[in-house]
């Protein structure tokens, strides 16, 4: 059904599902020197610290990158997956050229581009104040 464009008083508008295009996940290409990384820290002036996750030569390296996205209205948050490109001509700097959405992460995991995150918790035990504390606080003193 075509979209109602007449906008009359009692007309109902529906989304036009015929023209919705499913986008494909952008995969890093080694010949273009592209990598996938995670944002670890944000600085001012579109600068970021990025930990490289893909197995394209710099895995596990912490680098500084500049945002050079095609769309300028992209919001880059901490722990977001990004596509980086290494530019040797501009003094050897990394540029962020794409920000992956949450559904793109599953595609990157399926194609073994990134590895699943492993938590660094040691046991994950929660110590409550009454069992593990050495303080002698009585509620009757208050």
Backbone as a printed PyTorch tensor [residue, N CA C, xyz], in Angstrom:
tensor([[[  0.8430,  -1.1730,   0.0000],
         [  0.0000,   0.0000,   0.0000],
         [  0.8940,   1.2440,   0.0000]],

        [[  0.6310,   2.1940,  -0.8660],
         [  1.4510,   3.4040,  -0.9020],
         [  1.2010,   4.2880,   0.3100]],

        [[  2.1630,   5.1260,   0.5720],
         [  2.0870,   6.0080,   1.7290],
         [  1.0700,   7.1180,   1.4970]],

        [[  0.2870,   7.4240,   2.5290],
         [ -0.7040,   8.4800,   2.4330],
         [  0.0090,   9.8170,   2.5810]],

        [[ -0.0390,  10.6260,   1.5570],
         [  0.6590,  11.9130,   1.5810],
         [ -0.2820,  13.0930,   1.6810]],

        [[ -1.5970,  12.8660,   1.7530],
         [ -2.5450,  13.9840,   1.7260],
         [ -2.7510,  14.6410,   3.0810]],

        [[ -2.4150,  14.0310,   4.1870],
         [ -2.4600,  14.6200,   5.5370],
         [ -3.7600,  15.3710,   5.8250]],

        [[ -4.8710,  14.7210,   5.6010],
         [ -6.1350,  15.3560,   5.9160],
         [ -6.4440,  15.1870,   7.3900]],

        [[ -7.5960,  15.6880,   7.8330],
         [ -7.9100,  15.7420,   9.2500],
         [ -7.9510,  14.3500,   9.8930]],

        [[ -8.6280,  13.4010,   9.3230],
         [ -8.7830,  12.0830,   9.9270],
         [ -7.9880,  11.0070,   9.1890]],

        [[ -6.9980,  11.3670,   8.4250],
         [ -6.2430,  10.3650,   7.6680],
         [ -5.1980,   9.7060,   8.5570]],

        [[ -4.9990,   8.4280,   8.3390],
         [ -4.0030,   7.6780,   9.0840],
         [ -2.7580,   7.5350,   8.2170]],

        [[ -1.6130,   7.7230,   8.8310],
         [ -0.3700,   7.5600,   8.0800],
         [  0.3140,   6.2890,   8.5540]],

        [[  0.8520,   5.5180,   7.6170],
         [  1.5880,   4.3010,   7.9320],
         [  3.0110,   4.4510,   7.4260]],

        [[  3.8940,   3.7010,   8.0360],
         [  5.2780,   3.7490,   7.5560],
         [  5.3530,   3.0300,   6.2240]],

        [[  6.2200,   3.5050,   5.3950],
         [  6.3590,   2.9420,   4.0710],
         [  7.4030,   1.8280,   4.1270]],

        [[  6.9540,   0.5930,   4.3010],
         [  7.8790,  -0.5200,   4.4760],
         [  8.4780,  -0.9900,   3.1540]],

        [[  7.9590,  -0.5130,   2.0210],
         [  8.4870,  -0.9340,   0.7300],
         [  9.8800,  -0.3830,   0.4810]],

        [[ 10.1990,   0.7550,   1.0570],
         [ 11.4570,   1.4300,   0.7580],
         [ 12.5100,   1.2800,   1.8470]],

        [[ 12.2410,   0.4690,   2.8630],
         [ 13.2410,   0.2570,   3.9060],
         [ 14.3220,  -0.6700,   3.3750]],

        [[ 15.5570,  -0.2470,   3.4760],
         [ 16.6850,  -1.0090,   2.9670],
         [ 17.4830,  -1.5290,   4.1520]],

        [[ 17.7490,  -2.8200,   4.1290],
         [ 18.5680,  -3.3930,   5.1870],
         [ 20.0310,  -3.1700,   4.8340]],

        [[ 20.7330,  -2.5190,   5.7350],
         [ 22.1390,  -2.2190,   5.4650],
         [ 23.0110,  -3.4070,   5.8480]],

        [[ 24.1340,  -3.5150,   5.1950],
         [ 25.0640,  -4.5910,   5.4810],
         [ 26.1480,  -4.0810,   6.4260]],

        [[ 26.7080,  -4.9910,   7.1910],
         [ 27.7800,  -4.6420,   8.1110],
         [ 29.0700,  -4.4430,   7.3230]],

        [[ 29.7520,  -3.3560,   7.5880],
         [ 31.0140,  -3.0670,   6.9090],
         [ 32.1120,  -3.8930,   7.5670]],

        [[ 32.8300,  -4.6550,   6.7690],
         [ 33.8850,  -5.5320,   7.2640],
         [ 35.2340,  -4.8830,   6.9460]],

        [[ 36.1830,  -4.8890,   7.8960],
         [ 37.4850,  -4.2670,   7.6260],
         [ 38.2520,  -5.0100,   6.5320]],

        [[ 38.9070,  -4.2370,   5.6850],
         [ 39.6890,  -4.8100,   4.5900],
         [ 41.1640,  -4.5800,   4.8730]],

        [[ 41.9400,  -5.6510,   4.7780],
         [ 43.3630,  -5.5720,   5.0850],
         [ 44.1000,  -4.7240,   4.0530]],

        [[ 43.6720,  -4.7870,   2.7880],
         [ 44.3780,  -4.0220,   1.7530],
         [ 44.1980,  -2.5120,   1.9230]],

        [[ 43.1290,  -2.0910,   2.6220],
         [ 42.9440,  -0.6670,   2.9040],
         [ 43.4410,  -0.2860,   4.2940]],

        [[ 44.0820,  -1.2360,   5.0010],
         [ 44.6470,  -1.0150,   6.3280],
         [ 43.5670,  -0.5920,   7.3290]],

        [[ 42.4790,  -1.3750,   7.3890],
         [ 41.3600,  -1.0820,   8.2740],
         [ 41.3440,  -2.0620,   9.4360]],

        [[ 40.8720,  -1.5880,  10.6020],
         [ 40.8400,  -2.3700,  11.8260],
         [ 39.5350,  -2.1000,  12.5650]],

        [[ 39.1350,  -3.0270,  13.4410],
         [ 37.9800,  -2.8390,  14.3170],
         [ 38.4980,  -2.6370,  15.7270]],

        [[ 37.9580,  -1.6320,  16.4220],
         [ 38.4060,  -1.3440,  17.7820],
         [ 37.2600,  -0.9340,  18.6870]],

        [[ 37.5830,  -0.8220,  19.9800],
         [ 36.6140,  -0.4000,  20.9980],
         [ 37.0790,   0.9220,  21.5860]],

        [[ 36.1760,   1.8720,  21.7180],
         [ 36.4890,   3.1590,  22.3380],
         [ 36.6850,   2.9380,  23.8380]],

        [[ 37.8400,   3.3470,  24.3490],
         [ 38.0950,   3.2050,  25.7850],
         [ 37.9790,   4.5280,  26.5220]],

        [[ 38.3160,   5.6480,  25.8600],
         [ 38.2520,   6.9500,  26.5260],
         [ 37.9840,   8.0290,  25.4910]],

        [[ 37.1960,   9.0290,  25.8900],
         [ 36.8830,  10.1570,  25.0200],
         [ 37.6380,  11.3890,  25.4930]],

        [[ 38.1850,  12.1330,  24.5450],
         [ 38.8120,  13.4200,  24.8230],
         [ 38.0330,  14.4880,  24.0610]],

        [[ 38.3910,  15.7410,  24.2440],
         [ 37.7600,  16.8050,  23.4850],
         [ 38.3370,  16.8970,  22.0860]],

        [[ 37.6450,  17.5900,  21.2280],
         [ 38.1370,  17.8220,  19.8760],
         [ 38.1240,  16.5890,  18.9960]],

        [[ 37.1340,  15.7160,  19.1750],
         [ 36.9530,  14.5140,  18.3570],
         [ 38.1480,  13.5600,  18.4230]],

        [[ 38.7890,  13.4470,  19.6020],
         [ 39.9120,  12.5210,  19.7870],
         [ 39.4950,  11.4300,  20.7650]],

        [[ 39.9700,  10.2080,  20.5070],
         [ 39.5660,   9.0560,  21.2900],
         [ 40.7480,   8.1210,  21.5090]],

        [[ 40.7160,   7.3640,  22.6150],
         [ 41.6110,   6.2300,  22.8240],
         [ 40.8590,   4.9840,  22.3910]],

        [[ 41.5110,   4.1630,  21.5650],
         [ 40.8580,   2.9860,  20.9990],
         [ 41.7370,   1.7650,  21.2300]],

        [[ 41.1290,   0.6620,  21.6500],
         [ 41.8020,  -0.6210,  21.7760],
         [ 41.4330,  -1.4550,  20.5550]],

        [[ 42.4370,  -1.8620,  19.7690],
         [ 42.1760,  -2.5950,  18.5260],
         [ 41.8370,  -4.0410,  18.8560]],

        [[ 40.7220,  -4.5340,  18.2950],
         [ 40.2270,  -5.8810,  18.5720],
         [ 40.4010,  -6.8320,  17.3990]],

        [[ 40.4850,  -6.3330,  16.1750],
         [ 40.5450,  -7.2300,  15.0190],
         [ 41.9510,  -7.7860,  14.8440]],

        [[ 42.0320,  -8.9240,  14.1660],
         [ 43.2980,  -9.6170,  13.9650],
         [ 43.9430,  -9.1700,  12.6540]],

        [[ 44.2160,  -7.8990,  12.5140],
         [ 44.7860,  -7.3870,  11.2650],
         [ 46.1600,  -6.7640,  11.4830]],

        [[ 46.8720,  -7.2140,  12.4710],
         [ 48.2460,  -6.7690,  12.6580],
         [ 48.5050,  -5.9350,  13.8870]],

        [[ 47.5090,  -5.2690,  14.4340],
         [ 47.7020,  -4.3970,  15.5990],
         [ 46.8350,  -4.8330,  16.7800]],

        [[ 46.4810,  -6.1210,  16.8840],
         [ 45.5550,  -6.5730,  17.9230],
         [ 46.1250,  -6.3370,  19.3190]],

        [[ 45.2780,  -5.7640,  20.2060],
         [ 45.6680,  -5.5090,  21.5830],
         [ 46.4010,  -4.1940,  21.7800]],

        [[ 46.5840,  -3.4110,  20.7240],
         [ 47.2880,  -2.1400,  20.8210],
         [ 46.3320,  -1.0300,  21.2330]],

        [[ 46.7700,  -0.1620,  22.1290],
         [ 45.9920,   1.0060,  22.5380],
         [ 46.4910,   2.1980,  21.7390]],

        [[ 45.6390,   2.8250,  20.9470],
         [ 46.0800,   3.9110,  20.0690],
         [ 45.1780,   5.1340,  20.2360]],

        [[ 45.6570,   6.2700,  19.7350],
         [ 44.8610,   7.4910,  19.6680],
         [ 44.2770,   7.6020,  18.2740]],

        [[ 43.0040,   7.9990,  18.1830],
         [ 42.3420,   8.1070,  16.8900],
         [ 41.5270,   9.3860,  16.8350]],

        [[ 41.3240,   9.8700,  15.6200],
         [ 40.4940,  11.0460,  15.3810],
         [ 39.2250,  10.6190,  14.6700]],

        [[ 38.1210,  11.2830,  14.9740],
         [ 36.8490,  10.9650,  14.3230],
         [ 36.8260,  11.6130,  12.9470]],

        [[ 36.6280,  10.7930,  11.9480],
         [ 36.5690,  11.2690,  10.5610],
         [ 35.4160,  10.5540,   9.8780]],

        [[ 34.2600,  10.5140,  10.5660],
         [ 33.1050,   9.7620,  10.0840],
         [ 32.4910,  10.4520,   8.8720]],

        [[ 31.8640,   9.6430,   8.0460],
         [ 31.1980,  10.1900,   6.8670],
         [ 30.0130,  11.0540,   7.2920]],

        [[ 29.2660,  10.5890,   8.2990],
         [ 28.1670,  11.3920,   8.8290],
         [ 28.6710,  12.1100,  10.0700]],

        [[ 28.5800,  13.4090,  10.0930],
         [ 29.1200,  14.1820,  11.2140],
         [ 28.2150,  14.1300,  12.4490]],

        [[ 26.9450,  13.7070,  12.2930],
         [ 26.0410,  13.6990,  13.4380],
         [ 26.0400,  12.3560,  14.1670]],

        [[ 27.0820,  11.5500,  13.9980],
         [ 27.1940,  10.2650,  14.6810],
         [ 27.6950,  10.4970,  16.0970]],

        [[ 27.0360,   9.8750,  17.0570],
         [ 27.4600,   9.9980,  18.4490],
         [ 28.3150,   8.7920,  18.8050]],

        [[ 29.5200,   9.0420,  19.2800],
         [ 30.4470,   7.9730,  19.6210],
         [ 30.5440,   7.9020,  21.1410]],

        [[ 30.1300,   6.7650,  21.7080],
         [ 30.1360,   6.5650,  23.1520],
         [ 31.2900,   5.6480,  23.5490]],

        [[ 31.5680,   5.5670,  24.8510],
         [ 32.5490,   4.6070,  25.3520],
         [ 32.0370,   3.1920,  25.1280]],

        [[ 32.9450,   2.2610,  24.9290],
         [ 32.6560,   0.8470,  24.6720],
         [ 31.8810,   0.6290,  23.3770]],

        [[ 31.9890,   1.5330,  22.4280],
         [ 31.3710,   1.3530,  21.1160],
         [ 32.3950,   0.7560,  20.1590]],

        [[ 31.9370,  -0.1140,  19.2850],
         [ 32.8140,  -0.6990,  18.2730],
         [ 32.9020,   0.2500,  17.0840]],

        [[ 34.1240,   0.4870,  16.6050],
         [ 34.3430,   1.4190,  15.5040],
         [ 35.2510,   0.7690,  14.4560]],

        [[ 35.1640,   1.2780,  13.2320],
         [ 36.0370,   0.8650,  12.1510],
         [ 37.1040,   1.9340,  11.9760]],

        [[ 38.3660,   1.5390,  12.0530],
         [ 39.4940,   2.4610,  11.9700],
         [ 40.2190,   2.2860,  10.6510]],

        [[ 40.8370,   3.3630,  10.2050],
         [ 41.6990,   3.2930,   9.0260],
         [ 43.0030,   4.0000,   9.3440]],

        [[ 44.1020,   3.3400,   8.9800],
         [ 45.4280,   3.8870,   9.2450],
         [ 45.8780,   4.6700,   8.0140]],

        [[ 46.1710,   5.9640,   8.2020],
         [ 46.6060,   6.8230,   7.1040],
         [ 48.0870,   7.1270,   7.2780]],

        [[ 48.9090,   6.5690,   6.4050],
         [ 50.3530,   6.7940,   6.4870],
         [ 50.7410,   8.1600,   5.9550]],

        [[ 49.9360,   8.7070,   5.0650],
         [ 50.2750,   9.9990,   4.4610],
         [ 50.1370,  11.1490,   5.4440]],

        [[ 49.2120,  11.0510,   6.3770],
         [ 48.9700,  12.1340,   7.3350],
         [ 49.7400,  11.9170,   8.6240]],

        [[ 50.9680,  11.5430,   8.5420],
         [ 51.7880,  11.3800,   9.7420],
         [ 51.5310,  10.0950,  10.4880]],

        [[ 50.9100,   9.1210,   9.8660],
         [ 50.6510,   7.8380,  10.5190],
         [ 49.5930,   7.9270,  11.5940]],

        [[ 48.4290,   8.4650,  11.2950],
         [ 47.3560,   8.6010,  12.2730],
         [ 46.2260,   7.6290,  11.9480]],

        [[ 45.4690,   7.2660,  12.9680],
         [ 44.2830,   6.4270,  12.8120],
         [ 43.0570,   7.3240,  12.7610]],

        [[ 42.1330,   7.0050,  11.8500],
         [ 40.8800,   7.7440,  11.7280],
         [ 39.7140,   6.7890,  11.9310]],

        [[ 38.6920,   7.2650,  12.6580],
         [ 37.4610,   6.4970,  12.8310],
         [ 36.5790,   6.8150,  11.6270]],

        [[ 36.2800,   5.7860,  10.8270],
         [ 35.4950,   6.0450,   9.6200],
         [ 34.0770,   5.4940,   9.7080]],

        [[ 33.7910,   4.6440,  10.7110],
         [ 32.4380,   4.1090,  10.8500],
         [ 32.2190,   3.6820,  12.2940]],

        [[ 30.9990,   3.8900,  12.7970],
         [ 30.6200,   3.4440,  14.1410],
         [ 29.6090,   2.3220,  13.9760]],

        [[ 29.9080,   1.1590,  14.5580],
         [ 29.0130,   0.0160,  14.4460],
         [ 27.8450,   0.1520,  15.4140]],

        [[ 26.6680,  -0.2920,  14.9880],
         [ 25.4870,  -0.3140,  15.8420],
         [ 25.5040,  -1.6060,  16.6570]],

        [[ 24.5460,  -1.7630,  17.5640],
         [ 24.5340,  -2.9340,  18.4400],
         [ 24.2610,  -4.2250,  17.6720]],

        [[ 23.4600,  -4.1870,  16.6150],
         [ 23.1860,  -5.4050,  15.8570],
         [ 24.3630,  -5.8070,  14.9700]],

        [[ 25.2660,  -4.8870,  14.6900],
         [ 26.4550,  -5.2160,  13.9010],
         [ 27.4630,  -6.0380,  14.7010]],

        [[ 27.4060,  -5.9420,  16.0170],
         [ 28.3540,  -6.6610,  16.8600],
         [ 28.1900,  -8.1690,  16.6960]],

        [[ 26.9470,  -8.6410,  16.5680],
         [ 26.6990, -10.0680,  16.3870],
         [ 27.2710, -10.5560,  15.0590]],

        [[ 27.1930,  -9.7480,  14.0320],
         [ 27.7430, -10.1250,  12.7340],
         [ 29.2610, -10.2010,  12.7930]],

        [[ 29.8870,  -9.2740,  13.4980],
         [ 31.3390,  -9.2990,  13.6400],
         [ 31.8020, -10.5120,  14.4460]],

        [[ 31.0110, -10.9190,  15.4340],
         [ 31.3450, -12.1180,  16.2090],
         [ 31.2040, -13.3860,  15.3660]],

        [[ 30.1750, -13.4420,  14.5150],
         [ 29.9640, -14.6130,  13.6730],
         [ 31.0900, -14.7970,  12.6620]],

        [[ 31.6050, -13.7090,  12.1430],
         [ 32.6590, -13.7840,  11.1340],
         [ 34.0540, -13.8180,  11.7480]],

        [[ 34.1350, -13.9680,  13.0730],
         [ 35.3930, -14.0770,  13.8290],
         [ 36.3240, -12.8890,  13.6130]],

        [[ 35.7600, -11.7030,  13.4640],
         [ 36.5690, -10.4980,  13.3450],
         [ 36.9420,  -9.9920,  14.7350]],

        [[ 36.0070, -10.0860,  15.6730],
         [ 36.2800,  -9.7170,  17.0600],
         [ 36.0630, -10.9430,  17.9270]],

        [[ 36.6550, -10.9340,  19.1130],
         [ 36.4750, -12.0490,  20.0460],
         [ 35.4690, -11.6280,  21.1090]],

        [[ 34.7450, -12.5730,  21.6980],
         [ 33.7980, -12.2090,  22.7450],
         [ 34.5210, -11.6540,  23.9590]],

        [[ 33.8840, -10.7100,  24.6470],
         [ 34.4890, -10.0710,  25.8060],
         [ 34.5250, -11.0330,  26.9790]],

        [[ 35.6460, -11.0780,  27.6600],
         [ 35.8070, -11.8970,  28.8600],
         [ 35.9280, -10.9480,  30.0400]],

        [[ 35.1250, -11.1780,  31.0710],
         [ 35.1720, -10.2860,  32.2250],
         [ 36.4080, -10.6030,  33.0600]],

        [[ 36.9560,  -9.5900,  33.6660],
         [ 38.1630,  -9.7360,  34.4760],
         [ 37.8490,  -9.8540,  35.9670]],

        [[ 36.6140, -10.2300,  36.3080],
         [ 36.2450, -10.3690,  37.7170],
         [ 36.9100, -11.6060,  38.2970]],

        [[ 37.3860, -11.4910,  39.5190],
         [ 38.0060, -12.6240,  40.1990],
         [ 36.9890, -13.2520,  41.1350]],

        [[ 36.2000, -14.1400,  40.6200],
         [ 35.2160, -14.8370,  41.4400],
         [ 33.8690, -14.1460,  41.4590]],

        [[ 33.8400, -12.8500,  41.4800],
         [ 32.5910, -12.1220,  41.5000],
         [ 31.8650, -12.2040,  42.8280]],

        [[ 32.5850, -12.4700,  43.9230],
         [ 31.9530, -12.5750,  45.2310],
         [ 31.6280, -11.1900,  45.7670]],

        [[ 30.4690, -11.0860,  46.3910],
         [ 30.0540,  -9.8320,  47.0100],
         [ 30.2810,  -9.9710,  48.5060]],

        [[ 31.0500,  -9.0450,  49.0790],
         [ 31.3380,  -9.0890,  50.5130],
         [ 30.4430,  -8.0670,  51.1940]],

        [[ 29.6030,  -8.5600,  52.0780],
         [ 28.7200,  -7.6720,  52.8020],
         [ 29.4230,  -7.1580,  54.0470]],

        [[ 28.9620,  -6.0490,  54.5700],
         [ 29.6290,  -5.3980,  55.6860],
         [ 29.5890,  -6.2400,  56.9560]],

        [[ 28.5630,  -7.0360,  57.1650],
         [ 28.4630,  -7.7810,  58.4170],
         [ 29.3710,  -9.0060,  58.4420]],

        [[ 29.7910,  -9.5140,  57.2560],
         [ 30.6200, -10.7090,  57.2440],
         [ 32.1030, -10.4010,  57.0820]],

        [[ 32.4620,  -9.4140,  56.2840],
         [ 33.8700,  -9.2310,  55.9920],
         [ 34.4720,  -7.9600,  56.5440]],

        [[ 33.7770,  -7.2210,  57.3500],
         [ 34.3050,  -5.9550,  57.8400],
         [ 34.8820,  -6.1290,  59.2410]],

        [[ 35.8910,  -5.3090,  59.5510],
         [ 36.5100,  -5.3560,  60.8720],
         [ 36.0200,  -4.2430,  61.7850]],

        [[ 35.0700,  -3.4520,  61.3190],
         [ 34.6210,  -2.3360,  62.1400],
         [ 33.6270,  -2.8260,  63.1900]],

        [[ 33.6590,  -2.1960,  64.3400],
         [ 32.7850,  -2.5640,  65.4580],
         [ 31.7090,  -1.5000,  65.6300]],

        [[ 30.8540,  -1.3840,  64.6580],
         [ 29.7890,  -0.3880,  64.6830],
         [ 28.5260,  -1.0460,  65.2140]],

        [[ 27.9790,  -0.4770,  66.2720],
         [ 26.7220,  -0.9710,  66.8400],
         [ 25.6460,   0.0460,  66.5610]],

        [[ 24.4840,  -0.4470,  66.2410],
         [ 23.3640,   0.4580,  65.9810],
         [ 22.8130,   1.0570,  67.2870]],

        [[ 23.1340,   0.4800,  68.4140],
         [ 22.6620,   1.0240,  69.6890],
         [ 23.4000,   2.2880,  70.0760]],

        [[ 24.6050,   2.4970,  69.5080],
         [ 25.3880,   3.7060,  69.8250],
         [ 24.8290,   4.9360,  69.1240]],

        [[ 24.0400,   4.7310,  68.0960],
         [ 23.5560,   5.8750,  67.3070],
         [ 22.3770,   6.5160,  67.9480]]])
